Amino acid sequence: EVTCESEGPSVSTLKWEKEQDDKSYAAVPNSQVNVTKDAKYVRATLKITNAQFADAGTYKCTVSVPPDKSDYKLTKIEVK
């Protein structure tokens, strides 16, 4: 499990994406992400069950705050 957290308004959104072979990013399936919000934080937890070698790679969590602010962090996941 990896959690991405943002302090800020509840209108903030967080999303997880996985880097593809061509260096673009594709959305992680909703079944692998749990998003929770409270008065102070928005959290998106990425959970990969029964990880396979194909799940290894670089994942990006992006926070977006309307109207035009965004930031991200990268996380590398290894499967052994």
Secondary structure, 3 states (H helix, E strand, C coil): CEEEEEECCCCCEEEEEEECCCCCEEECCHHHEEEEECCCEEEEEECCCCCCHHHCEEEEEEEEECCCEEEEEEEEECCC
